[in-house]
Amino acid sequence: MPSLGADMEHGKIVEWLVKPGDYVRRGDLVAVVDTDKTVMDVESFQEGVVAELLVDPGETVPIGTPLARITPTPAEVGAPAQPVAPAPSVAPAPSVAASPAAAAEPSVAAAAPVRATAVQASPGEAPPIAPPVRHLAHRLGVDTARIHGTGKGGAVTRADVEHAVAARPSAGRVRSSPRARRLAAELGVELSGVSGTGPEGAVTVADVQHAAGSRAEAGAPAGSAPPQEQEPEAPPPGKSPDARERVASLRRAVGALMSRSKKTIPHYYLSTTLDLRAAVEWMQSVNAQRPVASRLVPSALLLKAAALAAKDVPEVNGFYDDGGFRPSASVHLGVAVALRQGGIVAPAIHDADTLAVDMLMEQLRDLVSRARAGRLQRAEMADPTITVTNLGDLGVESVFGVIYPPQVAMLGFGRVTEQPWAQNGLLGVRPAVTATLSADHRVSDGLRGGRYLTRIDELLQKPEEL
């Protein structure tokens, strides 16, 4: 069980995306894990064959607990090697795994049929399929056993899955997040009748809650025997015991981490007002030539400036652990995201300082949608080097955040407002935003923190260079 955040102590396996005998590569998604904060996909840390799943779905285990056993080569998996028809390929298999140095061409020739057994399916067996393709089929509700694979050795490919989706009737498993499925089961909502608003049409928790509320409203005027039914008397959407417990658990996790942060990190705070006239004028000129869907917003410019400034002032970008500061060579910008069911997470936009503004904004949209759908990945939660929180859309003018350990700084932005601005003896009105910095006094001081905020302001004066 990997650590998916500084405050994570345990995790629960929601579902496995692989099964024994599957060949996985480093980075392939293998499981969905539920933490106290969110539901995330977990990738494999090594390449090989899944020999055994050690933790059952629904089981909660501490971090560091082995979840599965992966063998380095297909020859070391006993089960797939046994049912092979040709006799020569069965007997030499153990010798290949047992004595790889024994020698030359015969061992190589013997190994080849063993690898083939991991790829080709015998009659009556499920067709071979790579974990990413199986994950896609699982999310789209496609039964891979019914698909005729067109890949090498009869393997099911991504195109096969997409063709099956296009050819099938509307029935089948509806793409949805694990939390949405649990809530739908609690409220008695049929997912096939819910219109999904999540990524690629996935049904989210909010969709299930809306469907439950609509069903209750539609059932009221129906009239004849509703007094006997339990559905109208069910807990309101979002108020079920499971939902309340999850929000309470998330609050406890956040509260414990923030308490530890305030007890162990000597915070200092700085604040300044940033002039956004140049940035807003440039953004408006660019947006005038774009369709609405691809237009920029001020948040994208603020995030890019924050990332570039963190690269220039490394004392705010990194981790404090083992009694010392460890600066980060990359800027993985954590973005605080409010969850619809309550609580907050701060996944990372990796290498934000190297991304174009358009790409950064696209990744921001994707990150927010997946965070609220419960489809974040481990790396996105485990390695932010500095976090940004923006409460401007709520009308907040300034926010002084609490540092997320082991990070050493938290940047806050408020609402963009028109403010009186005096320059060169003249008074005018300009768009401006309040930027705040919470930083760790063990690593930096007011001088370095002030340079960081000043650098952000300088970058925003030349938005075309961001």
FENFENCOR-V359174 format. One record per pair of residues at least 24 apart in sequence whose C-alpha atoms are under 10 Angstrom apart, sorted by the first residue. I is the first residue (numbers start at 1). J is the second residue. D is the distance in whole Angstrom. If there is no record, write none. Layout:
BEGIN
((I:J:D) (I:J:D))
END
This chain:
BEGIN
((1:33:9) (1:42:9) (1:55:10) (1:60:10) (1:61:7) (1:62:7) (1:63:5) (1:64:5) (1:65:5) (1:66:6) (1:67:6) (1:68:9) (2:33:10) (2:42:8) (2:43:10) (2:45:10) (2:62:9) (2:63:6) (2:64:6) (2:65:8) (2:66:9) (2:67:9) (2:378:8) (2:382:9) (3:35:10) (3:62:9) (3:63:6) (3:64:8) (3:378:8) (3:379:10) (3:381:9) (3:382:7) (4:33:9) (4:34:10) (4:35:8) (4:37:10) (4:38:10) (4:40:8) (4:42:9) (4:63:9) (4:377:9) (4:378:5) (4:379:7) (4:380:8) (4:381:6) (4:382:5) (4:383:9) (5:35:9) (5:37:9) (5:345:10) (5:346:10) (5:347:10) (5:378:8) (5:379:9) (5:380:9) (5:381:6) (5:382:5) (5:383:8) (5:384:10) (5:404:10) (5:405:10) (5:406:10) (6:257:8) (6:381:9) (6:382:7) (6:383:9) (6:404:8) (6:405:7) (6:406:7) (6:407:10) (7:36:9) (7:37:10) (7:253:7) (7:254:8) (7:256:8) (7:257:6) (7:258:10) (7:260:10) (7:404:9) (7:405:8) (7:406:10) (8:35:7) (8:36:8) (8:37:9) (8:62:9) (8:63:8) (8:253:8) (8:257:9) (8:382:10) (9:35:9) (9:36:9) (9:61:9) (9:62:6) (9:63:6) (9:64:9) (9:253:10) (10:34:9) (10:35:7) (10:36:8) (10:60:7) (10:61:5) (10:62:4) (10:63:5) (10:64:9) (10:65:9) (11:35:5) (11:36:8) (11:39:9) (11:58:10) (11:59:8) (11:60:5) (11:61:6) (11:62:6) (11:63:7) (11:65:10) (12:36:9) (12:39:9) (12:55:9) (12:56:9) (12:57:8) (12:58:6) (12:59:5) (12:60:4) (12:61:6) (12:62:9) (12:63:10) (13:39:10) (13:40:10) (13:42:10) (13:55:7) (13:56:7) (13:57:5) (13:58:5) (13:59:6) (13:60:7) (13:61:8) (13:67:9) (14:39:8) (14:40:9) (14:41:10) (14:56:9) (14:57:5) (14:58:6) (14:59:8) (14:60:9) (14:178:7) (14:179:9) (15:41:10) (15:56:8) (15:57:5) (15:58:8) (15:178:8) (16:41:10) (16:42:10) (16:53:9) (16:55:10) (16:56:9) (16:57:7) (16:135:9) (17:41:9) (17:42:10) (17:43:10) (17:131:7) (17:132:9) (17:134:7) (17:135:6) (17:136:10) (17:138:8) (17:139:10) (18:50:8) (18:53:9) (18:129:10) (18:130:9) (18:131:6) (18:132:9) (18:134:8) (18:135:8) (19:49:10) (19:50:7) (19:51:8) (19:52:8) (19:53:7) (19:68:10) (19:131:9) (20:49:8) (20:50:5) (20:51:5) (20:52:5) (20:53:7) (20:68:9) (20:69:9) (20:70:9) (20:77:9) (20:79:9) (20:80:9) (21:48:10) (21:49:6) (21:50:5) (21:51:6) (21:52:8) (21:70:9) (21:71:10) (21:74:8) (21:77:7) (21:78:10) (21:79:8) (21:80:7) (21:118:7) (21:119:10) (21:128:10) (22:48:8) (22:49:6) (22:50:5) (22:51:8) (22:70:10) (22:74:9) (22:80:10) (22:118:8) (22:119:9) (22:128:8) (22:129:8) (22:130:7) (22:131:7) (23:47:8) (23:48:6) (23:49:4) (23:50:6) (23:51:9) (23:70:9) (23:71:10) (23:72:10) (23:73:9) (23:74:8) (23:118:8) (23:119:9) (23:128:9) (23:129:9) (23:130:7) (23:131:7) (24:48:6) (24:49:6) (24:50:7) (24:70:9) (24:130:7) (24:131:6) (24:132:9) (25:49:9) (25:130:9) (25:131:9) (25:132:10) (27:132:10) (28:130:9) (28:131:7) (28:132:6) (28:135:10) (29:131:7) (29:132:7) (29:134:10) (29:135:8) (29:377:9) (30:68:10) (30:131:7) (30:132:9) (30:135:8) (31:57:9) (31:67:9) (31:135:10) (32:57:9) (32:178:9) (32:374:10) (32:375:8) (32:376:10) (32:377:9) (32:378:10) (33:57:9) (33:58:9) (33:60:9) (33:178:10) (33:374:10) (33:375:10) (33:376:10) (33:377:10) (33:378:9) (34:58:9) (34:60:9) (34:178:9) (34:179:9) (34:374:9) (35:60:9) (35:246:10) (35:249:10) (35:250:9) (35:253:10) (36:246:7) (36:247:9) (36:248:9) (36:249:6) (36:250:5) (36:251:9) (36:252:9) (36:253:7) (36:254:9) (37:246:8) (37:247:9) (37:249:8) (37:250:5) (37:251:8) (37:252:10) (37:253:7) (37:254:8) (37:339:9) (37:342:10) (37:343:8) (37:344:8) (37:345:7) (37:374:9) (38:179:9) (38:246:9) (38:250:8) (38:339:9) (38:343:9) (38:344:9) (38:345:8) (38:371:8) (38:372:9) (38:373:9) (38:374:6) (38:375:8) (38:376:8) (38:381:10) (39:177:9) (39:178:8) (39:179:8) (39:370:10) (39:371:8) (39:372:9) (39:373:8) (39:374:5) (39:375:6) (39:376:7) (39:377:9) (39:378:10) (40:370:9) (40:371:9) (40:373:10) (40:374:6) (40:375:5) (40:376:5) (40:377:5) (40:378:6) (40:379:10) (40:380:9) (40:381:9) (41:374:9) (41:375:6) (41:376:6) (41:377:5) (41:378:6) (41:379:10) (42:375:10) (42:376:9) (42:377:6) (42:378:6) (42:379:9) (43:377:8) (43:378:7) (43:379:9) (44:68:10) (44:70:9) (45:70:10) (46:70:8) (46:71:9) (46:72:8) (47:71:8) (47:72:7) (47:73:9) (48:72:5) (48:73:6) (48:74:7) (48:76:10) (48:77:10) (49:73:6) (49:74:6) (49:75:9) (49:76:8) (49:77:7) (49:118:9) (50:74:9) (50:77:8) (51:76:9) (51:77:6) (51:78:9) (51:79:9) (51:80:10) (52:77:10) (72:97:10) (73:97:8) (73:114:10) (73:115:8) (73:118:10) (74:111:9) (74:114:7) (74:115:6) (74:116:9) (74:117:8) (74:118:7) (74:119:10) (75:110:10) (75:111:7) (75:112:9) (75:113:10) (75:114:6) (75:115:7) (75:117:9) (75:118:9) (76:114:10) (77:114:10) (77:118:9) (80:114:9) (80:115:10) (80:117:7) (80:118:7) (80:119:10) (80:121:10) (81:113:9) (81:114:6) (81:115:9) (81:116:10) (81:117:7) (81:118:8) (82:114:10) (82:117:9) (83:117:9) (83:122:9) (84:113:9) (84:114:8) (84:116:10) (84:117:7) (84:121:10) (84:122:8) (85:117:10) (85:122:9) (86:113:9) (88:113:9) (89:113:6) (89:114:6) (89:115:10) (89:116:10) (89:117:9) (90:114:8) (116:153:8) (117:153:10) (118:153:10) (119:152:8) (119:153:6) (119:154:8) (119:155:7) (120:152:8) (120:153:5) (120:154:6) (120:155:7) (121:153:8) (121:154:7) (121:155:8) (126:155:10) (126:156:10) (127:153:9) (127:154:7) (127:155:6) (127:156:7) (128:152:9) (128:153:8) (128:154:7) (128:155:5) (128:156:6) (128:157:9) (129:154:9) (129:155:5) (129:156:5) (129:157:7) (129:158:9) (130:155:8) (130:156:8) (130:157:8) (130:158:9) (132:157:10) (132:158:9) (133:157:6) (133:158:6) (133:159:9) (133:160:9) (133:161:8) (133:162:10) (134:158:9) (134:161:9) (136:161:8) (136:162:9) (136:175:10) (137:161:6) (137:162:8) (137:164:9) (137:165:9) (137:173:10) (137:175:10) (138:173:8) (138:174:10) (138:175:8) (139:173:8) (139:174:8) (139:175:5) (139:176:7) (139:177:9) (139:202:9) (140:164:10) (140:165:7) (140:172:9) (140:173:7) (140:174:7) (140:175:5) (140:176:9) (140:200:10) (140:202:9) (141:165:8) (141:171:9) (141:172:6) (141:173:4) (141:174:6) (141:175:7) (141:176:10) (142:168:9) (142:172:7) (142:173:7) (142:174:10) (143:172:9) (143:173:9) (174:201:9) (174:202:8) (174:203:8) (175:199:10) (175:200:9) (175:201:7) (175:202:5) (175:203:6) (175:204:9) (176:200:10) (176:201:8) (176:202:5) (176:203:4) (176:204:6) (176:205:9) (176:207:10) (176:208:10) (176:373:8) (176:374:10) (177:202:7) (177:203:7) (177:204:6) (177:205:8) (177:370:10) (177:372:10) (177:373:6) (177:374:6) (177:375:7) (178:203:10) (178:204:9) (178:205:9) (178:373:9) (178:374:8) (178:375:9) (179:203:10) (179:204:8) (179:205:7) (179:208:10) (179:243:9) (179:373:9) (179:374:8) (180:204:5) (180:205:4) (180:206:8) (180:207:8) (180:208:7) (180:209:9) (180:373:9) (180:374:9) (181:205:8) (181:208:9) (182:208:10) (182:242:9) (183:208:7) (183:209:8) (183:212:10) (183:237:9) (183:238:9) (183:240:8) (183:242:8) (183:243:8) (184:208:6) (184:209:8) (184:211:9) (184:212:8) (186:234:9) (186:235:10) (186:240:8) (186:241:10) (186:242:9) (187:211:10) (187:212:7) (187:213:10) (187:231:8) (187:234:7) (187:235:8) (187:236:9) (187:237:8) (187:240:9) (188:212:8) (188:231:8) (188:234:10) (189:215:9) (197:369:10) (197:373:10) (198:369:7) (198:370:8) (198:372:9) (198:373:6) (199:366:8) (199:369:7) (199:370:7) (199:372:10) (199:373:8) (199:375:10) (202:373:8) (203:373:8) (204:372:8) (204:373:6) (204:374:9) (205:237:10) (205:238:9) (205:340:8) (205:341:8) (205:372:9) (205:373:8) (205:374:9) (206:237:9) (206:238:9) (206:340:7) (206:341:8) (206:372:9) (206:373:9) (208:237:8) (208:238:10) (209:236:8) (209:237:5) (209:238:7) (209:239:10) (210:237:8) (210:238:10) (211:237:9) (212:236:8) (212:237:7) (213:237:7) (238:340:10) (238:341:7) (238:342:10) (239:341:10) (243:341:8) (243:342:10) (244:341:9) (244:342:10) (246:341:9) (246:342:9) (246:343:10) (247:339:10) (247:341:7) (247:342:6) (247:343:7) (248:342:9) (248:343:9) (249:343:10) (250:342:8) (250:343:6) (250:344:8) (250:345:10) (251:342:9) (251:343:6) (251:344:9) (253:343:10) (254:343:8) (254:344:8) (254:345:9) (254:404:10) (257:402:10) (257:403:10) (257:404:8) (257:405:8) (258:401:10) (258:402:7) (258:403:8) (258:404:7) (258:405:8) (259:402:9) (260:404:10) (260:405:8) (261:402:7) (261:403:6) (261:404:7) (261:405:6) (261:406:9) (261:407:10) (262:402:7) (262:403:8) (262:404:10) (262:405:10) (264:405:9) (264:440:10) (265:320:10) (265:402:10) (265:403:8) (265:404:10) (265:405:8) (265:406:9) (265:407:10) (265:408:8) (265:439:9) (265:440:6) (265:441:8) (265:442:8) (266:403:10) (266:408:10) (266:438:10) (266:439:8) (266:440:6) (266:441:6) (266:442:7) (266:443:10) (267:401:10) (267:402:8) (267:403:8) (267:408:9) (267:409:9) (267:437:10) (267:438:6) (267:439:6) (267:440:5) (267:441:6) (267:442:9) (267:445:10) (268:409:10) (268:437:8) (268:438:6) (268:439:6) (268:440:7) (268:441:6) (268:444:9) (268:445:8) (268:446:8) (268:449:9) (269:400:7) (269:401:9) (269:409:10) (269:410:10) (269:411:10) (269:436:7) (269:437:6) (269:438:5) (269:439:7) (269:440:9) (269:441:10) (269:445:10) (269:446:8) (269:449:9) (269:450:10) (270:400:9) (270:411:10) (270:435:8) (270:436:6) (270:437:5) (270:438:7) (270:439:9) (270:446:8) (270:449:7) (270:450:7) (270:453:8) (271:398:9) (271:399:9) (271:400:9) (271:411:10) (271:412:9) (271:413:10) (271:434:7) (271:435:6) (271:436:4) (271:437:6) (271:438:9) (271:449:10) (271:450:9) (271:453:8) (272:398:10) (272:433:9) (272:434:6) (272:435:5) (272:436:6) (272:437:9) (272:450:9) (272:453:7) (272:454:9) (272:457:9) (273:398:10) (273:413:10) (273:414:10) (273:419:10) (273:432:7) (273:433:6) (273:434:4) (273:435:6) (273:436:9) (273:453:9) (273:454:10) (273:457:9) (274:413:10) (274:416:10) (274:431:9) (274:432:5) (274:433:5) (274:434:6) (274:435:7) (274:453:9) (274:454:9) (274:456:8) (274:457:6) (274:458:9) (274:460:8) (274:461:9) (275:416:10) (275:418:10) (275:419:9) (275:421:9) (275:430:7) (275:431:7) (275:432:5) (275:433:7) (275:434:9) (275:457:7) (275:458:9) (275:460:8) (275:461:8) (276:301:10) (276:302:10) (276:416:8) (276:417:10) (276:418:10) (276:430:7) (276:431:5) (276:432:5) (276:433:7) (276:457:9) (276:460:7) (276:461:7) (276:463:10) (277:418:10) (277:429:9) (277:430:6) (277:431:6) (277:432:7) (277:460:9) (277:461:8) (278:430:9) (278:431:9) (278:460:7) (278:461:6) (278:462:7) (278:463:7) (278:464:9) (279:431:9) (279:432:10) (279:459:9) (279:460:6) (279:461:6) (279:462:7) (279:463:5) (279:464:8) (280:430:10) (280:431:8) (280:432:9) (280:460:9) (280:461:10) (280:463:9) (281:431:10) (281:463:9) (282:461:10) (282:462:9) (282:463:7) (282:464:7) (283:463:8) (283:464:9) (286:464:10) (294:358:8) (294:361:9) (294:362:9) (295:358:9) (295:361:9) (296:357:8) (296:358:7) (296:361:7) (296:362:10) (297:357:10) (297:361:8) (298:416:8) (299:361:8) (299:364:10) (299:390:8) (299:392:9) (299:393:10) (299:413:9) (299:416:10) (300:356:10) (300:357:6) (300:358:8) (300:359:10) (300:360:7) (300:361:6) (300:362:9) (300:364:8) (301:357:7) (301:358:10) (301:360:9) (301:361:9) (301:459:9) (301:460:7) (301:463:7) (301:466:8) (302:357:10) (302:388:10) (302:390:10) (302:413:8) (302:433:10) (302:435:10) (302:456:8) (302:457:9) (302:459:9) (302:460:8) (302:463:10) (302:466:10) (303:333:8) (303:334:10) (303:335:9) (303:349:10) (303:352:8) (303:353:9) (303:357:9) (303:360:8) (303:361:9) (303:364:10) (303:388:8) (303:389:10) (303:390:10) (303:411:10) (303:413:10) (303:456:10) (304:333:9) (304:352:7) (304:353:6) (304:354:9) (304:355:8) (304:356:8) (304:357:7) (304:360:8) (304:361:9) (304:456:9) (304:459:9) (304:460:9) (304:463:10) (304:466:7) (305:352:10) (305:353:8) (305:357:10) (305:453:10) (305:455:8) (305:456:5) (305:457:8) (305:458:9) (305:459:6) (305:460:7) (305:463:9) (305:466:7) (306:331:10) (306:333:9) (306:352:9) (306:353:8) (306:386:9) (306:387:10) (306:388:8) (306:411:8) (306:452:8) (306:453:8) (306:455:9) (306:456:6) (306:457:9) (306:459:9) (306:460:10) (307:331:6) (307:332:8) (307:333:7) (307:349:10) (307:351:8) (307:352:6) (307:353:5) (307:354:9) (307:355:10) (307:386:9) (307:387:10) (307:388:10) (307:456:9) (308:352:8) (308:353:5) (308:354:8) (308:355:10) (308:452:10) (308:455:9) (308:456:8) (308:459:8) (308:466:8) (309:353:9) (309:451:9) (309:452:6) (309:453:8) (309:454:9) (309:455:6) (309:456:6) (309:457:9) (309:458:9) (309:459:8) (310:353:8) (310:385:9) (310:386:8) (310:409:10) (310:452:7) (310:453:10) (310:455:9) (310:456:9) (311:352:10) (311:353:7) (311:452:10) (312:451:9) (312:452:8) (312:455:8) (312:456:10) (313:448:7) (313:449:8) (313:451:7) (313:452:6) (313:453:10) (313:455:9) (314:444:10) (314:448:9) (314:452:9) (315:408:8) (315:409:9) (315:439:9) (315:440:9) (315:443:6) (315:444:6) (315:445:9) (315:448:7) (315:449:8) (315:452:9) (316:385:8) (316:386:7) (316:407:8) (316:408:6) (316:409:5) (316:410:8) (316:411:10) (316:437:10) (316:438:10) (316:439:7) (316:440:8) (316:443:8) (316:444:7) (316:445:10) (316:448:8) (316:449:8) (316:452:8) (317:384:9) (317:385:5) (317:386:6) (317:387:9) (317:407:7) (317:408:7) (317:409:7) (317:410:10) (318:383:9) (318:384:8) (318:385:5) (318:386:7) (318:406:8) (318:407:6) (318:408:7) (318:409:9) (318:443:10) (319:383:10) (319:384:9) (319:385:7) (319:386:9) (319:404:10) (319:405:8) (319:406:5) (319:407:5) (319:408:6) (319:409:9) (319:443:9) (320:405:8) (320:406:5) (320:407:6) (320:408:7) (320:440:9) (320:442:9) (320:443:8) (321:405:9) (321:406:6) (321:407:9) (323:442:10) (324:442:9) (324:443:8) (325:406:9) (325:407:9) (325:408:9) (325:442:8) (325:443:7) (325:444:10) (326:406:10) (326:407:10) (326:408:10) (326:443:10) (327:385:9) (327:407:10) (327:408:10) (327:443:10) (328:384:10) (328:385:7) (328:386:10) (329:385:10) (330:354:9) (330:384:10) (330:385:8) (331:383:10) (331:384:8) (331:385:6) (331:386:8) (332:380:9) (332:383:7) (332:384:5) (332:385:5) (332:386:7) (332:387:9) (333:380:10) (333:383:9) (333:384:6) (333:385:6) (333:386:6) (333:387:6) (333:388:7) (334:380:8) (334:381:8) (334:382:10) (334:383:8) (334:384:5) (334:385:7) (334:386:6) (334:387:4) (334:388:6) (334:389:9) (334:404:10) (334:410:9) (334:411:10) (335:364:8) (335:367:9) (335:368:9) (335:384:9) (335:386:9) (335:387:6) (335:388:5) (335:389:6) (335:390:8) (335:411:10) (336:368:9) (336:387:7) (336:388:6) (336:389:5) (336:390:7) (336:391:9) (336:412:10) (337:367:9) (337:368:6) (337:369:10) (337:371:7) (337:372:8) (337:388:10) (337:389:8) (337:390:9) (338:368:9) (338:371:9) (338:372:8) (338:389:10) (338:391:10) (339:368:9) (339:369:10) (339:371:7) (339:372:6) (339:373:9) (339:374:9) (340:371:10) (340:372:7) (340:373:9) (341:372:9) (344:371:9) (344:372:10) (345:371:8) (345:372:9) (345:381:8) (346:371:9) (346:380:8) (346:381:7) (346:382:10) (346:384:8) (346:386:10) (346:387:7) (346:388:8) (346:389:9) (346:404:9) (347:371:8) (347:376:8) (347:377:9) (347:378:9) (347:379:8) (347:380:5) (347:381:5) (347:382:8) (347:383:8) (347:384:7) (347:387:9) (348:376:10) (348:377:10) (348:379:8) (348:380:5) (348:381:6) (348:382:8) (348:383:7) (348:384:5) (348:385:8) (348:386:9) (348:387:8) (348:388:10) (349:379:10) (349:380:7) (349:381:10) (349:383:10) (349:384:8) (349:385:10) (349:387:10) (350:379:9) (350:380:8) (350:383:9) (350:384:8) (350:385:9) (351:384:10) (353:466:9) (354:466:10) (355:466:9) (356:465:10) (356:466:7) (357:463:10) (357:464:10) (357:465:10) (357:466:7) (383:407:9) (385:409:9) (385:410:10) (386:410:6) (386:411:8) (387:411:6) (387:412:9) (388:412:6) (388:413:8) (388:436:10) (388:437:9) (389:413:6) (389:414:9) (389:436:10) (390:414:6) (390:415:8) (390:435:9) (391:415:7) (392:416:7) (392:417:9) (392:433:9) (392:434:10) (396:434:10) (397:433:8) (397:434:7) (397:435:9) (398:433:8) (398:434:6) (398:435:7) (398:436:7) (399:434:9) (399:435:8) (399:436:7) (399:437:9) (399:438:10) (400:435:9) (400:436:6) (400:437:7) (400:438:6) (401:436:8) (401:437:8) (401:438:6) (401:439:9) (402:437:10) (402:438:7) (402:439:9) (403:437:10) (403:438:7) (403:439:7) (403:440:8) (405:440:10) (407:439:9) (407:440:9) (408:438:8) (408:439:6) (408:440:5) (408:441:9) (408:442:9) (408:443:7) (408:444:9) (409:437:7) (409:438:6) (409:439:4) (409:440:6) (409:441:10) (409:443:10) (409:444:9) (409:449:9) (410:436:8) (410:437:6) (410:438:5) (410:439:6) (410:440:9) (411:435:7) (411:436:6) (411:437:5) (411:438:6) (411:439:9) (411:453:9) (412:436:5) (412:437:6) (412:438:8) (413:437:9))
END
